[in-house]
């Protein structure tokens, strides 16, 4: 049996996003995930190639998905890199400033008292195992896409996305889960609607999906920036404690 | 050209108002002008005349035109209200952007694009939830961020389920039966959950209560009137586009009615429990959402008429409700931090607006919700007395909730009764502090509230023109004729 490297790329990167907590690792995994999906779609020939890049026959729509992946990752990476900057402090009154100082102290205390624990990875790990079993079983029970590989890919992306949201401890990771879900619907749309029995691919929905991905990344970045500016942490536990 | 103008004019105006957002009056005047222009454009568009653009069909049906005109009029009301009611720095640009997206949803006939546009409107609304007024000296509340996050997650999940359902519908062939689940039922289940999330049907309702609790009232009004009602219109479009989903699932359609009944009953029960003013208002809105959803799921001409009329009434009542709520929550010149029980006496117009809009949501005659409720009750009676009884029980419970809220916050005796105490030894009239004069309600917003109030009453007394339009629109719906 021939190994599908792009499918493997999709699988591993989604698993990395589900398991790891460091944004440097997960955002990079997201970028590789987008690239793997685009190359997987090109390899499966769902869309007729109309470009020849370095001897590789590609479709403009696949290139558009690569650009979307870069844009989304760039938005999240720039947001994460600029968290430490302070905005709009000049308009805050004394109460607001003291609340910010208190939040910064609480966040520092939390970081100091919460060292690395293997226990934090147990739930994501087992949910990942569960998602893997479901993604391997569902294509047999309920095949939708034209190939088992594409069925596995979208089930896996959707399930890991949902489980990432469910097990996430910080806002950025919730956002990554949402983006994985968006990638799942992108993949199933491209794979299924391009089938001869379906209505056929349309440029507008694919373009809108890219716009949706970018807007979603912007919304996550905005909320993350707002939360960090407010509580000096992205931890959801702190958000719901108040 | 008119189609594009209707979609892109508010979007370009949103960009302009964003640049000028610090000049509140100028921005509000511009937004109001945009709404008037949009209304003129919407009237010019020929009905049921499809146009193709970039492989996508654009068309305005009679039903969608009615909703479009109502949304634009309510947008204008919201901008007038924003002159005196606290709102975020970016409220106007976000509202205009949302209106542009809503126009696109009502004009487009492609389910995939419609789903993504609905999701985009929700992403835009997230920005409004966490928006602070110009030059605010306080921090955005952590609860508001949590509410925005919850809304974001649930709406993206709803979009995902809806999109998968449409992808499956694209390859679904009637009569296909799998060993495990019928595809039609599976698609219908996905659609039910996704629209349940968008329409805030219990148990998918928690985003709405959080939204009402922690967002500015005008933002909550915008999201409930524009986005929820648009979702309902899209659901009708889905049934019209994929009627086979309903035909192949006739035996399980009662499940969706049960969901709506549970929603009505639970919202009524939640409304009677002790809660804040905002929370009770949220439960009354939830109750009405459940009623409208029941009307739609009854899949009969009477029920559908009731649901569409109910959705139209809901937009009016919710706008009046939240404008009144925002007026009631303004600093009233008395010592802050005290729960006031005489809000109707202190703010008579806003208090009356809150009471009337709540009664309209409950369907009390002669207000606008009465006829839609009667139609929904009639549809329930056709399905058996038990369903009718549950709806009536839900209404009674919600009514008790309203009575509790009114007695606790609105109808109490005036707290401003000053007892004239005799002068003390050596004291003169001049030594005493001047009698305190409390500011009245802002005139423009009070006039707006009265206008909405009269509109609610007017539609309640003379609903025939709107009902005739709705009946005409329903006759064009193939799925309802066949069912």
Boltz contact constraints between the chains, C-beta under 6 A:
constraints:
  - contact:
      token1: [A, 91]
      token2: [B, 135]
      max_distance: 6.0
  - contact:
      token1: [A, 91]
      token2: [B, 137]
      max_distance: 6.0
  - contact:
      token1: [A, 92]
      token2: [B, 137]
      max_distance: 6.0
  - contact:
      token1: [A, 93]
      token2: [B, 137]
      max_distance: 6.0
  - contact:
      token1: [A, 96]
      token2: [B, 138]
      max_distance: 6.0
  - contact:
      token1: [A, 96]
      token2: [B, 139]
      max_distance: 6.0
  - contact:
      token1: [A, 178]
      token2: [B, 156]
      max_distance: 6.0
  - contact:
      token1: [A, 181]
      token2: [B, 160]
      max_distance: 6.0
  - contact:
      token1: [A, 185]
      token2: [B, 160]
      max_distance: 6.0
  - contact:
      token1: [A, 185]
      token2: [B, 163]
      max_distance: 6.0
  - contact:
      token1: [A, 188]
      token2: [B, 167]
      max_distance: 6.0
  - contact:
      token1: [A, 189]
      token2: [B, 167]
      max_distance: 6.0
  - contact:
      token1: [A, 192]
      token2: [B, 167]
      max_distance: 6.0
  - contact:
      token1: [A, 192]
      token2: [B, 171]
      max_distance: 6.0
  - contact:
      token1: [A, 193]
      token2: [B, 170]
      max_distance: 6.0
  - contact:
      token1: [A, 197]
      token2: [B, 171]
      max_distance: 6.0
  - contact:
      token1: [A, 198]
      token2: [B, 170]
      max_distance: 6.0
  - contact:
      token1: [A, 198]
      token2: [B, 171]
      max_distance: 6.0
  - contact:
      token1: [A, 199]
      token2: [B, 170]
      max_distance: 6.0
  - contact:
      token1: [A, 202]
      token2: [B, 55]
      max_distance: 6.0
  - contact:
      token1: [A, 204]
      token2: [B, 54]
      max_distance: 6.0
  - contact:
      token1: [A, 204]
      token2: [B, 56]
      max_distance: 6.0
  - contact:
      token1: [A, 204]
      token2: [B, 113]
      max_distance: 6.0
  - contact:
      token1: [A, 205]
      token2: [B, 112]
      max_distance: 6.0
  - contact:
      token1: [A, 205]
      token2: [B, 113]
      max_distance: 6.0
  - contact:
      token1: [A, 208]
      token2: [B, 113]
      max_distance: 6.0
  - contact:
      token1: [A, 208]
      token2: [B, 116]
      max_distance: 6.0
  - contact:
      token1: [A, 212]
      token2: [B, 116]
      max_distance: 6.0
  - contact:
      token1: [A, 212]
      token2: [B, 119]
      max_distance: 6.0
  - contact:
      token1: [A, 215]
      token2: [B, 120]
      max_distance: 6.0
  - contact:
      token1: [A, 215]
      token2: [B, 123]
      max_distance: 6.0
  - contact:
      token1: [A, 219]
      token2: [B, 123]
      max_distance: 6.0
  - contact:
      token1: [A, 219]
      token2: [B, 126]
      max_distance: 6.0
  - contact:
      token1: [A, 226]
      token2: [B, 130]
      max_distance: 6.0
  - contact:
      token1: [A, 226]
      token2: [B, 145]
      max_distance: 6.0
  - contact:
      token1: [A, 227]
      token2: [B, 145]
      max_distance: 6.0
  - contact:
      token1: [A, 230]
      token2: [B, 139]
      max_distance: 6.0
  - contact:
      token1: [A, 239]
      token2: [B, 142]
      max_distance: 6.0
  - contact:
      token1: [A, 239]
      token2: [B, 146]
      max_distance: 6.0
  - contact:
      token1: [A, 242]
      token2: [B, 142]
      max_distance: 6.0
